[in-house]
Amino acid sequence: MTYGGEGRRGAGLGSGTRTRLVAGVAALLTVAAGLGVRAGAARVGLGPEVAKYAGDALYTVLVQAVVVLAVPRIRPPVAAAVALAFSWAVEFAQLSDVPAELSRRSVVARLVLGSTFNAPDLLWYAVGAAAAWAVHGWLRARRRTGTY
C-alpha cells in the first residue's frame, strides 16, 4: 500500500481509496453509457434489441463496478464471477412471479430485477462480465506498474 509523500503514486490516496474512486467513476460512466445506448440506438434506427442486449452487458459491468467499490482488493476474475453470478441469479429469479410483481410496484425494482426471463440475456451478461474483467485486469496491471 502506498501512502502520501512517496512520489507520483503517493498522492495522498491509499490503494483501496484510489480503487474505490476508479470503481465509482466506472459505475457512473456505465450508467451514462447505458442511457446513451438506449437513446442512441433509437435515434440511429438500430432497433430495440441492440439497446436491450447492450444494456444487459452494461448491467453486469455496473454490478462488477459496485463489487469492486465494496471490495477494492478483489481480483478481476473473482469480481467478474461475482457480477456474472448475481446477474444470472436475477435473470433466473424472473422465472418466478416475484420480480414482475416487485417491478409493478417500484421503478427501482424494475431497473434492478427486471420482470421477464429471456435466455439470450444470460449470454450478454457473460459478455459484460468478460469486458469488465478485461478492463479491471488492465487497470490493475497499470496500477502495479505505477502508470495509474
Buried (B, 14 or more C-beta within 10 A) or exposed (E): EBEEEEEEBEEEBBBEEBBBEBBBEBBEBBBEBBEBBBEBBEEEEEEEEBBBBBBBBBBBBBBBBBBBBEBBEBEBEEBBBBBBBBBBEBBEBBEEEEBBEBBEEEEEBBEBBBBEBEEEBBEBBBBBBBBBBEBBBEBBEEBEEEEE
